[in-house]
Amino acid sequence: MTDKFHLGHLVRNELIRQGRSVTWLAQQINCERTNCYYIFERNIIDICLLEKISRALSHNFFTDLADYMTTVINVSTKPS
C-alpha cells in the first residue's frame, strides 16, 4: 500500500491538472526549473518546501498525506 502514495507525483499531477508549467512552479517556490523535476520524483518532501508548493498551487498536500495516513492506520489496526 505504501507504494501507492507518492508526494512528488501528487505535486506533478496537481500542476498538470491546473495547466501550469514547471517554470511557473519554479518561480513561485523560488527554485530552478530543474529542481522541480527532482521534486516530482521524490516521495519525501521537506515540510517547508511542501508548504511553499501547497501555497503556490492552492492545494493542501498535507491533507492528502493525512488522509493516506488515516487509511494506513485503519488498515493496520483492523483485527485479522
mmCIF file of the N, C-alpha and C atoms, coordinates in Angstrom:
data_MODEL
# 
_entry.id   MODEL 
# 
loop_
_atom_site.group_PDB 
_atom_site.id 
_atom_site.type_symbol 
_atom_site.label_atom_id 
_atom_site.label_alt_id 
_atom_site.label_comp_id 
_atom_site.label_asym_id 
_atom_site.label_entity_id 
_atom_site.label_seq_id 
_atom_site.pdbx_PDB_ins_code 
_atom_site.Cartn_x 
_atom_site.Cartn_y 
_atom_site.Cartn_z 
_atom_site.occupancy 
_atom_site.B_iso_or_equiv 
_atom_site.pdbx_formal_charge 
_atom_site.auth_seq_id 
_atom_site.auth_comp_id 
_atom_site.auth_asym_id 
_atom_site.auth_atom_id 
_atom_site.pdbx_PDB_model_num 
ATOM 1   N N  . MET A 1 1  ? 0.817  -1.204  0.000   1.00 0.00 ? 1  MET A N  1 
ATOM 2   C CA . MET A 1 1  ? 0.000  0.000   0.000   1.00 0.00 ? 1  MET A CA 1 
ATOM 3   C C  . MET A 1 1  ? 0.859  1.266   0.000   1.00 0.00 ? 1  MET A C  1 
ATOM 4   N N  . THR A 1 2  ? 2.028  1.210   0.616   1.00 0.00 ? 2  THR A N  1 
ATOM 5   C CA . THR A 1 2  ? 2.865  2.405   0.712   1.00 0.00 ? 2  THR A CA 1 
ATOM 6   C C  . THR A 1 2  ? 3.343  2.888   -0.641  1.00 0.00 ? 2  THR A C  1 
ATOM 7   N N  . ASP A 1 3  ? 3.451  1.988   -1.620  1.00 0.00 ? 3  ASP A N  1 
ATOM 8   C CA . ASP A 1 3  ? 3.928  2.416   -2.923  1.00 0.00 ? 3  ASP A CA 1 
ATOM 9   C C  . ASP A 1 3  ? 2.869  3.184   -3.713  1.00 0.00 ? 3  ASP A C  1 
ATOM 10  N N  . LYS A 1 4  ? 1.659  3.250   -3.220  1.00 0.00 ? 4  LYS A N  1 
ATOM 11  C CA . LYS A 1 4  ? 0.591  3.967   -3.920  1.00 0.00 ? 4  LYS A CA 1 
ATOM 12  C C  . LYS A 1 4  ? 0.599  5.461   -3.617  1.00 0.00 ? 4  LYS A C  1 
ATOM 13  N N  . PHE A 1 5  ? 1.235  5.863   -2.533  1.00 0.00 ? 5  PHE A N  1 
ATOM 14  C CA . PHE A 1 5  ? 1.249  7.272   -2.152  1.00 0.00 ? 5  PHE A CA 1 
ATOM 15  C C  . PHE A 1 5  ? 2.623  7.843   -2.451  1.00 0.00 ? 5  PHE A C  1 
ATOM 16  N N  . HIS A 1 6  ? 2.670  8.877   -3.273  1.00 0.00 ? 6  HIS A N  1 
ATOM 17  C CA . HIS A 1 6  ? 3.946  9.477   -3.665  1.00 0.00 ? 6  HIS A CA 1 
ATOM 18  C C  . HIS A 1 6  ? 3.743  10.988  -3.756  1.00 0.00 ? 6  HIS A C  1 
ATOM 19  N N  . LEU A 1 7  ? 4.329  11.719  -2.824  1.00 0.00 ? 7  LEU A N  1 
ATOM 20  C CA . LEU A 1 7  ? 4.131  13.169  -2.763  1.00 0.00 ? 7  LEU A CA 1 
ATOM 21  C C  . LEU A 1 7  ? 4.553  13.875  -4.045  1.00 0.00 ? 7  LEU A C  1 
ATOM 22  N N  . GLY A 1 8  ? 5.700  13.523  -4.572  1.00 0.00 ? 8  GLY A N  1 
ATOM 23  C CA . GLY A 1 8  ? 6.179  14.173  -5.788  1.00 0.00 ? 8  GLY A CA 1 
ATOM 24  C C  . GLY A 1 8  ? 5.234  13.995  -6.960  1.00 0.00 ? 8  GLY A C  1 
ATOM 25  N N  . HIS A 1 9  ? 4.687  12.796  -7.081  1.00 0.00 ? 9  HIS A N  1 
ATOM 26  C CA . HIS A 1 9  ? 3.728  12.536  -8.162  1.00 0.00 ? 9  HIS A CA 1 
ATOM 27  C C  . HIS A 1 9  ? 2.446  13.338  -7.954  1.00 0.00 ? 9  HIS A C  1 
ATOM 28  N N  . LEU A 1 10 ? 2.035  13.465  -6.692  1.00 0.00 ? 10 LEU A N  1 
ATOM 29  C CA . LEU A 1 10 ? 0.843  14.276  -6.408  1.00 0.00 ? 10 LEU A CA 1 
ATOM 30  C C  . LEU A 1 10 ? 1.059  15.732  -6.822  1.00 0.00 ? 10 LEU A C  1 
ATOM 31  N N  . VAL A 1 11 ? 2.235  16.255  -6.527  1.00 0.00 ? 11 VAL A N  1 
ATOM 32  C CA . VAL A 1 11 ? 2.554  17.639  -6.892  1.00 0.00 ? 11 VAL A CA 1 
ATOM 33  C C  . VAL A 1 11 ? 2.516  17.797  -8.414  1.00 0.00 ? 11 VAL A C  1 
ATOM 34  N N  . ARG A 1 12 ? 3.197  16.884  -9.117  1.00 0.00 ? 12 ARG A N  1 
ATOM 35  C CA . ARG A 1 12 ? 3.220  16.943  -10.585 1.00 0.00 ? 12 ARG A CA 1 
ATOM 36  C C  . ARG A 1 12 ? 1.808  16.834  -11.167 1.00 0.00 ? 12 ARG A C  1 
ATOM 37  N N  . ASN A 1 13 ? 1.015  15.915  -10.639 1.00 0.00 ? 13 ASN A N  1 
ATOM 38  C CA . ASN A 1 13 ? -0.347 15.737  -11.152 1.00 0.00 ? 13 ASN A CA 1 
ATOM 39  C C  . ASN A 1 13 ? -1.218 16.964  -10.913 1.00 0.00 ? 13 ASN A C  1 
ATOM 40  N N  . GLU A 1 14 ? -1.041 17.607  -9.774  1.00 0.00 ? 14 GLU A N  1 
ATOM 41  C CA . GLU A 1 14 ? -1.817 18.822  -9.483  1.00 0.00 ? 14 GLU A CA 1 
ATOM 42  C C  . GLU A 1 14 ? -1.374 19.959  -10.399 1.00 0.00 ? 14 GLU A C  1 
ATOM 43  N N  . LEU A 1 15 ? -0.090 20.065  -10.637 1.00 0.00 ? 15 LEU A N  1 
ATOM 44  C CA . LEU A 1 15 ? 0.431  21.084  -11.553 1.00 0.00 ? 15 LEU A CA 1 
ATOM 45  C C  . LEU A 1 15 ? -0.168 20.893  -12.948 1.00 0.00 ? 15 LEU A C  1 
ATOM 46  N N  . ILE A 1 16 ? -0.183 19.665  -13.411 1.00 0.00 ? 16 ILE A N  1 
ATOM 47  C CA . ILE A 1 16 ? -0.759 19.348  -14.722 1.00 0.00 ? 16 ILE A CA 1 
ATOM 48  C C  . ILE A 1 16 ? -2.258 19.634  -14.731 1.00 0.00 ? 16 ILE A C  1 
ATOM 49  N N  . ARG A 1 17 ? -2.940 19.217  -13.660 1.00 0.00 ? 17 ARG A N  1 
ATOM 50  C CA . ARG A 1 17 ? -4.395 19.435  -13.578 1.00 0.00 ? 17 ARG A CA 1 
ATOM 51  C C  . ARG A 1 17 ? -4.743 20.917  -13.700 1.00 0.00 ? 17 ARG A C  1 
ATOM 52  N N  . GLN A 1 18 ? -3.891 21.760  -13.110 1.00 0.00 ? 18 GLN A N  1 
ATOM 53  C CA . GLN A 1 18 ? -4.125 23.199  -13.156 1.00 0.00 ? 18 GLN A CA 1 
ATOM 54  C C  . GLN A 1 18 ? -3.644 23.835  -14.459 1.00 0.00 ? 18 GLN A C  1 
ATOM 55  N N  . GLY A 1 19 ? -2.973 23.061  -15.296 1.00 0.00 ? 19 GLY A N  1 
ATOM 56  C CA . GLY A 1 19 ? -2.484 23.592  -16.567 1.00 0.00 ? 19 GLY A CA 1 
ATOM 57  C C  . GLY A 1 19 ? -1.335 24.575  -16.402 1.00 0.00 ? 19 GLY A C  1 
ATOM 58  N N  . ARG A 1 20 ? -0.582 24.411  -15.341 1.00 0.00 ? 20 ARG A N  1 
ATOM 59  C CA . ARG A 1 20 ? 0.549  25.310  -15.082 1.00 0.00 ? 20 ARG A CA 1 
ATOM 60  C C  . ARG A 1 20 ? 1.847  24.650  -15.517 1.00 0.00 ? 20 ARG A C  1 
ATOM 61  N N  . SER A 1 21 ? 2.845  25.461  -15.774 1.00 0.00 ? 21 SER A N  1 
ATOM 62  C CA . SER A 1 21 ? 4.128  24.940  -16.246 1.00 0.00 ? 21 SER A CA 1 
ATOM 63  C C  . SER A 1 21 ? 5.093  24.725  -15.079 1.00 0.00 ? 21 SER A C  1 
ATOM 64  N N  . VAL A 1 22 ? 6.101  23.931  -15.356 1.00 0.00 ? 22 VAL A N  1 
ATOM 65  C CA . VAL A 1 22 ? 7.152  23.699  -14.369 1.00 0.00 ? 22 VAL A CA 1 
ATOM 66  C C  . VAL A 1 22 ? 7.890  25.008  -14.087 1.00 0.00 ? 22 VAL A C  1 
ATOM 67  N N  . THR A 1 23 ? 8.079  25.810  -15.119 1.00 0.00 ? 23 THR A N  1 
ATOM 68  C CA . THR A 1 23 ? 8.727  27.111  -14.956 1.00 0.00 ? 23 THR A CA 1 
ATOM 69  C C  . THR A 1 23 ? 7.925  27.990  -14.002 1.00 0.00 ? 23 THR A C  1 
ATOM 70  N N  . TRP A 1 24 ? 6.619  27.977  -14.145 1.00 0.00 ? 24 TRP A N  1 
ATOM 71  C CA . TRP A 1 24 ? 5.753  28.759  -13.255 1.00 0.00 ? 24 TRP A CA 1 
ATOM 72  C C  . TRP A 1 24 ? 5.944  28.318  -11.810 1.00 0.00 ? 24 TRP A C  1 
ATOM 73  N N  . LEU A 1 25 ? 5.915  26.998  -11.569 1.00 0.00 ? 25 LEU A N  1 
ATOM 74  C CA . LEU A 1 25 ? 6.079  26.494  -10.203 1.00 0.00 ? 25 LEU A CA 1 
ATOM 75  C C  . LEU A 1 25 ? 7.443  26.881  -9.653  1.00 0.00 ? 25 LEU A C  1 
ATOM 76  N N  . ALA A 1 26 ? 8.474  26.743  -10.452 1.00 0.00 ? 26 ALA A N  1 
ATOM 77  C CA . ALA A 1 26 ? 9.828  27.098  -10.003 1.00 0.00 ? 26 ALA A CA 1 
ATOM 78  C C  . ALA A 1 26 ? 9.888  28.561  -9.557  1.00 0.00 ? 26 ALA A C  1 
ATOM 79  N N  . GLN A 1 27 ? 9.245  29.429  -10.321 1.00 0.00 ? 27 GLN A N  1 
ATOM 80  C CA . GLN A 1 27 ? 9.226  30.849  -9.952  1.00 0.00 ? 27 GLN A CA 1 
ATOM 81  C C  . GLN A 1 27 ? 8.465  31.053  -8.649  1.00 0.00 ? 27 GLN A C  1 
ATOM 82  N N  . GLN A 1 28 ? 7.378  30.340  -8.474  1.00 0.00 ? 28 GLN A N  1 
ATOM 83  C CA . GLN A 1 28 ? 6.543  30.501  -7.276  1.00 0.00 ? 28 GLN A CA 1 
ATOM 84  C C  . GLN A 1 28 ? 7.256  30.047  -6.006  1.00 0.00 ? 28 GLN A C  1 
ATOM 85  N N  . ILE A 1 29 ? 8.055  28.988  -6.124  1.00 0.00 ? 29 ILE A N  1 
ATOM 86  C CA . ILE A 1 29 ? 8.720  28.452  -4.930  1.00 0.00 ? 29 ILE A CA 1 
ATOM 87  C C  . ILE A 1 29 ? 10.196 28.849  -4.869  1.00 0.00 ? 29 ILE A C  1 
ATOM 88  N N  . ASN A 1 30 ? 10.592 29.736  -5.790  1.00 0.00 ? 30 ASN A N  1 
ATOM 89  C CA . ASN A 1 30 ? 11.938 30.304  -5.789  1.00 0.00 ? 30 ASN A CA 1 
ATOM 90  C C  . ASN A 1 30 ? 13.035 29.239  -5.899  1.00 0.00 ? 30 ASN A C  1 
ATOM 91  N N  . CYS A 1 31 ? 12.946 28.456  -6.970  1.00 0.00 ? 31 CYS A N  1 
ATOM 92  C CA . CYS A 1 31 ? 13.998 27.477  -7.229  1.00 0.00 ? 31 CYS A CA 1 
ATOM 93  C C  . CYS A 1 31 ? 14.208 27.352  -8.735  1.00 0.00 ? 31 CYS A C  1 
ATOM 94  N N  . GLU A 1 32 ? 15.190 26.603  -9.126  1.00 0.00 ? 32 GLU A N  1 
ATOM 95  C CA . GLU A 1 32 ? 15.459 26.356  -10.537 1.00 0.00 ? 32 GLU A CA 1 
ATOM 96  C C  . GLU A 1 32 ? 14.431 25.366  -11.084 1.00 0.00 ? 32 GLU A C  1 
ATOM 97  N N  . ARG A 1 33 ? 14.129 25.513  -12.353 1.00 0.00 ? 33 ARG A N  1 
ATOM 98  C CA . ARG A 1 33 ? 13.160 24.625  -13.001 1.00 0.00 ? 33 ARG A CA 1 
ATOM 99  C C  . ARG A 1 33 ? 13.583 23.162  -12.881 1.00 0.00 ? 33 ARG A C  1 
ATOM 100 N N  . THR A 1 34 ? 14.868 22.897  -13.039 1.00 0.00 ? 34 THR A N  1 
ATOM 101 C CA . THR A 1 34 ? 15.349 21.517  -12.959 1.00 0.00 ? 34 THR A CA 1 
ATOM 102 C C  . THR A 1 34 ? 15.108 20.909  -11.580 1.00 0.00 ? 34 THR A C  1 
ATOM 103 N N  . ASN A 1 35 ? 15.119 21.738  -10.532 1.00 0.00 ? 35 ASN A N  1 
ATOM 104 C CA . ASN A 1 35 ? 14.845 21.234  -9.185  1.00 0.00 ? 35 ASN A CA 1 
ATOM 105 C C  . ASN A 1 35 ? 13.412 20.729  -9.060  1.00 0.00 ? 35 ASN A C  1 
ATOM 106 N N  . CYS A 1 36 ? 12.503 21.327  -9.809  1.00 0.00 ? 36 CYS A N  1 
ATOM 107 C CA . CYS A 1 36 ? 11.109 20.867  -9.768  1.00 0.00 ? 36 CYS A CA 1 
ATOM 108 C C  . CYS A 1 36 ? 11.001 19.432  -10.261 1.00 0.00 ? 36 CYS A C  1 
ATOM 109 N N  . TYR A 1 37 ? 11.773 19.087  -11.279 1.00 0.00 ? 37 TYR A N  1 
ATOM 110 C CA . TYR A 1 37 ? 11.745 17.711  -11.779 1.00 0.00 ? 37 TYR A CA 1 
ATOM 111 C C  . TYR A 1 37 ? 12.246 16.735  -10.720 1.00 0.00 ? 37 TYR A C  1 
ATOM 112 N N  . TYR A 1 38 ? 13.220 17.151  -9.918  1.00 0.00 ? 38 TYR A N  1 
ATOM 113 C CA . TYR A 1 38 ? 13.686 16.317  -8.805  1.00 0.00 ? 38 TYR A CA 1 
ATOM 114 C C  . TYR A 1 38 ? 12.585 16.167  -7.749  1.00 0.00 ? 38 TYR A C  1 
ATOM 115 N N  . ILE A 1 39 ? 11.861 17.245  -7.495  1.00 0.00 ? 39 ILE A N  1 
ATOM 116 C CA . ILE A 1 39 ? 10.755 17.195  -6.538  1.00 0.00 ? 39 ILE A CA 1 
ATOM 117 C C  . ILE A 1 39 ? 9.710  16.178  -6.985  1.00 0.00 ? 39 ILE A C  1 
ATOM 118 N N  . PHE A 1 40 ? 9.398  16.156  -8.266  1.00 0.00 ? 40 PHE A N  1 
ATOM 119 C CA . PHE A 1 40 ? 8.380  15.244  -8.780  1.00 0.00 ? 40 PHE A CA 1 
ATOM 120 C C  . PHE A 1 40 ? 8.753  13.780  -8.558  1.00 0.00 ? 40 PHE A C  1 
ATOM 121 N N  . GLU A 1 41 ? 10.045 13.503  -8.478  1.00 0.00 ? 41 GLU A N  1 
ATOM 122 C CA . GLU A 1 41 ? 10.497 12.115  -8.307  1.00 0.00 ? 41 GLU A CA 1 
ATOM 123 C C  . GLU A 1 41 ? 10.688 11.730  -6.841  1.00 0.00 ? 41 GLU A C  1 
ATOM 124 N N  . ARG A 1 42 ? 10.546 12.700  -5.951  1.00 0.00 ? 42 ARG A N  1 
ATOM 125 C CA . ARG A 1 42 ? 10.756 12.419  -4.530  1.00 0.00 ? 42 ARG A CA 1 
ATOM 126 C C  . ARG A 1 42 ? 9.455  12.054  -3.845  1.00 0.00 ? 42 ARG A C  1 
ATOM 127 N N  . ASN A 1 43 ? 9.514  11.028  -3.036  1.00 0.00 ? 43 ASN A N  1 
ATOM 128 C CA . ASN A 1 43 ? 8.360  10.651  -2.237  1.00 0.00 ? 43 ASN A CA 1 
ATOM 129 C C  . ASN A 1 43 ? 8.355  11.407  -0.913  1.00 0.00 ? 43 ASN A C  1 
ATOM 130 N N  . ILE A 1 44 ? 9.519  11.839  -0.495  1.00 0.00 ? 44 ILE A N  1 
ATOM 131 C CA . ILE A 1 44 ? 9.655  12.593  0.751   1.00 0.00 ? 44 ILE A CA 1 
ATOM 132 C C  . ILE A 1 44 ? 10.009 14.030  0.386   1.00 0.00 ? 44 ILE A C  1 
ATOM 133 N N  . ILE A 1 45 ? 9.209  14.971  0.887   1.00 0.00 ? 45 ILE A N  1 
ATOM 134 C CA . ILE A 1 45 ? 9.438  16.391  0.615   1.00 0.00 ? 45 ILE A CA 1 
ATOM 135 C C  . ILE A 1 45 ? 9.471  17.129  1.944   1.00 0.00 ? 45 ILE A C  1 
ATOM 136 N N  . ASP A 1 46 ? 10.480 17.953  2.124   1.00 0.00 ? 46 ASP A N  1 
ATOM 137 C CA . ASP A 1 46 ? 10.634 18.757  3.325   1.00 0.00 ? 46 ASP A CA 1 
ATOM 138 C C  . ASP A 1 46 ? 9.347  19.542  3.612   1.00 0.00 ? 46 ASP A C  1 
ATOM 139 N N  . ILE A 1 47 ? 8.984  19.658  4.870   1.00 0.00 ? 47 ILE A N  1 
ATOM 140 C CA . ILE A 1 47 ? 7.741  20.321  5.267   1.00 0.00 ? 47 ILE A CA 1 
ATOM 141 C C  . ILE A 1 47 ? 7.688  21.765  4.764   1.00 0.00 ? 47 ILE A C  1 
ATOM 142 N N  . CYS A 1 48 ? 8.774  22.498  4.901   1.00 0.00 ? 48 CYS A N  1 
ATOM 143 C CA . CYS A 1 48 ? 8.779  23.902  4.451   1.00 0.00 ? 48 CYS A CA 1 
ATOM 144 C C  . CYS A 1 48 ? 8.582  24.001  2.946   1.00 0.00 ? 48 CYS A C  1 
ATOM 145 N N  . LEU A 1 49 ? 9.226  23.113  2.215   1.00 0.00 ? 49 LEU A N  1 
ATOM 146 C CA . LEU A 1 49 ? 9.070  23.102  0.763   1.00 0.00 ? 49 LEU A CA 1 
ATOM 147 C C  . LEU A 1 49 ? 7.648  22.698  0.381   1.00 0.00 ? 49 LEU A C  1 
ATOM 148 N N  . LEU A 1 50 ? 7.112  21.693  1.066   1.00 0.00 ? 50 LEU A N  1 
ATOM 149 C CA . LEU A 1 50 ? 5.744  21.265  0.772   1.00 0.00 ? 50 LEU A CA 1 
ATOM 150 C C  . LEU A 1 50 ? 4.743  22.376  1.074   1.00 0.00 ? 50 LEU A C  1 
ATOM 151 N N  . GLU A 1 51 ? 5.023  23.172  2.089   1.00 0.00 ? 51 GLU A N  1 
ATOM 152 C CA . GLU A 1 51 ? 4.158  24.316  2.389   1.00 0.00 ? 51 GLU A CA 1 
ATOM 153 C C  . GLU A 1 51 ? 4.200  25.333  1.246   1.00 0.00 ? 51 GLU A C  1 
ATOM 154 N N  . LYS A 1 52 ? 5.392  25.632  0.746   1.00 0.00 ? 52 LYS A N  1 
ATOM 155 C CA . LYS A 1 52 ? 5.515  26.570  -0.381  1.00 0.00 ? 52 LYS A CA 1 
ATOM 156 C C  . LYS A 1 52 ? 4.759  26.065  -1.603  1.00 0.00 ? 52 LYS A C  1 
ATOM 157 N N  . ILE A 1 53 ? 4.908  24.780  -1.875  1.00 0.00 ? 53 ILE A N  1 
ATOM 158 C CA . ILE A 1 53 ? 4.230  24.183  -3.028  1.00 0.00 ? 53 ILE A CA 1 
ATOM 159 C C  . ILE A 1 53 ? 2.725  24.232  -2.833  1.00 0.00 ? 53 ILE A C  1 
ATOM 160 N N  . SER A 1 54 ? 2.273  23.906  -1.632  1.00 0.00 ? 54 SER A N  1 
ATOM 161 C CA . SER A 1 54 ? 0.838  23.942  -1.319  1.00 0.00 ? 54 SER A CA 1 
ATOM 162 C C  . SER A 1 54 ? 0.265  25.338  -1.520  1.00 0.00 ? 54 SER A C  1 
ATOM 163 N N  . ARG A 1 55 ? 0.986  26.332  -1.064  1.00 0.00 ? 55 ARG A N  1 
ATOM 164 C CA . ARG A 1 55 ? 0.528  27.718  -1.233  1.00 0.00 ? 55 ARG A CA 1 
ATOM 165 C C  . ARG A 1 55 ? 0.501  28.111  -2.709  1.00 0.00 ? 55 ARG A C  1 
ATOM 166 N N  . ALA A 1 56 ? 1.557  27.753  -3.433  1.00 0.00 ? 56 ALA A N  1 
ATOM 167 C CA . ALA A 1 56 ? 1.639  28.123  -4.845  1.00 0.00 ? 56 ALA A CA 1 
ATOM 168 C C  . ALA A 1 56 ? 0.493  27.511  -5.650  1.00 0.00 ? 56 ALA A C  1 
ATOM 169 N N  . LEU A 1 57 ? 0.189  26.263  -5.362  1.00 0.00 ? 57 LEU A N  1 
ATOM 170 C CA . LEU A 1 57 ? -0.845 25.558  -6.122  1.00 0.00 ? 57 LEU A CA 1 
ATOM 171 C C  . LEU A 1 57 ? -2.229 25.639  -5.469  1.00 0.00 ? 57 LEU A C  1 
ATOM 172 N N  . SER A 1 58 ? -2.296 26.336  -4.332  1.00 0.00 ? 58 SER A N  1 
ATOM 173 C CA . SER A 1 58 ? -3.565 26.422  -3.581  1.00 0.00 ? 58 SER A CA 1 
ATOM 174 C C  . SER A 1 58 ? -4.169 25.032  -3.381  1.00 0.00 ? 58 SER A C  1 
ATOM 175 N N  . HIS A 1 59 ? -3.300 24.117  -2.982  1.00 0.00 ? 59 HIS A N  1 
ATOM 176 C CA . HIS A 1 59 ? -3.729 22.733  -2.736  1.00 0.00 ? 59 HIS A CA 1 
ATOM 177 C C  . HIS A 1 59 ? -3.016 22.245  -1.485  1.00 0.00 ? 59 HIS A C  1 
ATOM 178 N N  . ASN A 1 60 ? -3.763 21.728  -0.527  1.00 0.00 ? 60 ASN A N  1 
ATOM 179 C CA . ASN A 1 60 ? -3.179 21.286  0.736   1.00 0.00 ? 60 ASN A CA 1 
ATOM 180 C C  . ASN A 1 60 ? -2.712 19.836  0.624   1.00 0.00 ? 60 ASN A C  1 
ATOM 181 N N  . PHE A 1 61 ? -1.432 19.662  0.313   1.00 0.00 ? 61 PHE A N  1 
ATOM 182 C CA . PHE A 1 61 ? -0.869 18.319  0.214   1.00 0.00 ? 61 PHE A CA 1 
ATOM 183 C C  . PHE A 1 61 ? -0.748 17.652  1.574   1.00 0.00 ? 61 PHE A C  1 
ATOM 184 N N  . PHE A 1 62 ? -0.763 18.436  2.637   1.00 0.00 ? 62 PHE A N  1 
ATOM 185 C CA . PHE A 1 62 ? -0.745 17.874  3.987   1.00 0.00 ? 62 PHE A CA 1 
ATOM 186 C C  . PHE A 1 62 ? -2.041 17.114  4.266   1.00 0.00 ? 62 PHE A C  1 
ATOM 187 N N  . THR A 1 63 ? -3.147 17.605  3.726   1.00 0.00 ? 63 THR A N  1 
ATOM 188 C CA . THR A 1 63 ? -4.424 16.905  3.863   1.00 0.00 ? 63 THR A CA 1 
ATOM 189 C C  . THR A 1 63 ? -4.371 15.578  3.125   1.00 0.00 ? 63 THR A C  1 
ATOM 190 N N  . ASP A 1 64 ? -3.778 15.579  1.936   1.00 0.00 ? 64 ASP A N  1 
ATOM 191 C CA . ASP A 1 64 ? -3.625 14.332  1.181   1.00 0.00 ? 64 ASP A CA 1 
ATOM 192 C C  . ASP A 1 64 ? -2.830 13.313  1.987   1.00 0.00 ? 64 ASP A C  1 
ATOM 193 N N  . LEU A 1 65 ? -1.754 13.776  2.608   1.00 0.00 ? 65 LEU A N  1 
ATOM 194 C CA . LEU A 1 65 ? -0.920 12.901  3.419   1.00 0.00 ? 65 LEU A CA 1 
ATOM 195 C C  . LEU A 1 65 ? -1.688 12.396  4.639   1.00 0.00 ? 65 LEU A C  1 
ATOM 196 N N  . ALA A 1 66 ? -2.415 13.290  5.294   1.00 0.00 ? 66 ALA A N  1 
ATOM 197 C CA . ALA A 1 66 ? -3.198 12.902  6.471   1.00 0.00 ? 66 ALA A CA 1 
ATOM 198 C C  . ALA A 1 66 ? -4.274 11.877  6.096   1.00 0.00 ? 66 ALA A C  1 
ATOM 199 N N  . ASP A 1 67 ? -4.937 12.078  4.975   1.00 0.00 ? 67 ASP A N  1 
ATOM 200 C CA . ASP A 1 67 ? -5.958 11.121  4.527   1.00 0.00 ? 67 ASP A CA 1 
ATOM 201 C C  . ASP A 1 67 ? -5.339 9.748   4.269   1.00 0.00 ? 67 ASP A C  1 
ATOM 202 N N  . TYR A 1 68 ? -4.187 9.751   3.639   1.00 0.00 ? 68 TYR A N  1 
ATOM 203 C CA . TYR A 1 68 ? -3.490 8.496   3.376   1.00 0.00 ? 68 TYR A CA 1 
ATOM 204 C C  . TYR A 1 68 ? -3.117 7.807   4.693   1.00 0.00 ? 68 TYR A C  1 
ATOM 205 N N  . MET A 1 69 ? -2.572 8.583   5.630   1.00 0.00 ? 69 MET A N  1 
ATOM 206 C CA . MET A 1 69 ? -2.166 8.006   6.913   1.00 0.00 ? 69 MET A CA 1 
ATOM 207 C C  . MET A 1 69 ? -3.369 7.442   7.674   1.00 0.00 ? 69 MET A C  1 
ATOM 208 N N  . THR A 1 70 ? -4.493 8.104   7.588   1.00 0.00 ? 70 THR A N  1 
ATOM 209 C CA . THR A 1 70 ? -5.705 7.597   8.232   1.00 0.00 ? 70 THR A CA 1 
ATOM 210 C C  . THR A 1 70 ? -6.074 6.235   7.662   1.00 0.00 ? 70 THR A C  1 
ATOM 211 N N  . THR A 1 71 ? -5.970 6.096   6.355   1.00 0.00 ? 71 THR A N  1 
ATOM 212 C CA . THR A 1 71 ? -6.257 4.824   5.698   1.00 0.00 ? 71 THR A CA 1 
ATOM 213 C C  . THR A 1 71 ? -5.273 3.751   6.149   1.00 0.00 ? 71 THR A C  1 
ATOM 214 N N  . VAL A 1 72 ? -3.997 4.088   6.178   1.00 0.00 ? 72 VAL A N  1 
ATOM 215 C CA . VAL A 1 72 ? -2.971 3.126   6.584   1.00 0.00 ? 72 VAL A CA 1 
ATOM 216 C C  . VAL A 1 72 ? -3.191 2.685   8.019   1.00 0.00 ? 72 VAL A C  1 
ATOM 217 N N  . ILE A 1 73 ? -3.465 3.633   8.891   1.00 0.00 ? 73 ILE A N  1 
ATOM 218 C CA . ILE A 1 73 ? -3.671 3.307   10.305  1.00 0.00 ? 73 ILE A CA 1 
ATOM 219 C C  . ILE A 1 73 ? -4.911 2.435   10.467  1.00 0.00 ? 73 ILE A C  1 
ATOM 220 N N  . ASN A 1 74 ? -5.976 2.765   9.774   1.00 0.00 ? 74 ASN A N  1 
ATOM 221 C CA . ASN A 1 74 ? -7.206 1.976   9.874   1.00 0.00 ? 74 ASN A CA 1 
ATOM 222 C C  . ASN A 1 74 ? -6.995 0.559   9.366   1.00 0.00 ? 74 ASN A C  1 
ATOM 223 N N  . VAL A 1 75 ? -6.242 0.407   8.295   1.00 0.00 ? 75 VAL A N  1 
ATOM 224 C CA . VAL A 1 75 ? -5.973 -0.922  7.733   1.00 0.00 ? 75 VAL A CA 1 
ATOM 225 C C  . VAL A 1 75 ? -5.096 -1.726  8.681   1.00 0.00 ? 75 VAL A C  1 
ATOM 226 N N  . SER A 1 76 ? -4.072 -1.072  9.234   1.00 0.00 ? 76 SER A N  1 
ATOM 227 C CA . SER A 1 76 ? -3.128 -1.810  10.068  1.00 0.00 ? 76 SER A CA 1 
ATOM 228 C C  . SER A 1 76 ? -3.681 -2.152  11.450  1.00 0.00 ? 76 SER A C  1 
ATOM 229 N N  . THR A 1 77 ? -4.739 -1.501  11.875  1.00 0.00 ? 77 THR A N  1 
ATOM 230 C CA . THR A 1 77 ? -5.298 -1.772  13.201  1.00 0.00 ? 77 THR A CA 1 
ATOM 231 C C  . THR A 1 77 ? -6.515 -2.691  13.171  1.00 0.00 ? 77 THR A C  1 
ATOM 232 N N  . LYS A 1 78 ? -6.944 -3.070  11.978  1.00 0.00 ? 78 LYS A N  1 
ATOM 233 C CA . LYS A 1 78 ? -8.068 -3.992  11.872  1.00 0.00 ? 78 LYS A CA 1 
ATOM 234 C C  . LYS A 1 78 ? -7.625 -5.380  12.350  1.00 0.00 ? 78 LYS A C  1 
ATOM 235 N N  . PRO A 1 79 ? -8.476 -6.027  13.160  1.00 0.00 ? 79 PRO A N  1 
ATOM 236 C CA . PRO A 1 79 ? -8.129 -7.376  13.615  1.00 0.00 ? 79 PRO A CA 1 
ATOM 237 C C  . PRO A 1 79 ? -8.098 -8.360  12.445  1.00 0.00 ? 79 PRO A C  1 
ATOM 238 N N  . SER A 1 80 ? -7.206 -9.296  12.514  1.00 0.00 ? 80 SER A N  1 
ATOM 239 C CA . SER A 1 80 ? -7.081 -10.308 11.435  1.00 0.00 ? 80 SER A CA 1 
ATOM 240 C C  . SER A 1 80 ? -8.122 -11.391 11.557  1.00 0.00 ? 80 SER A C  1 
# 
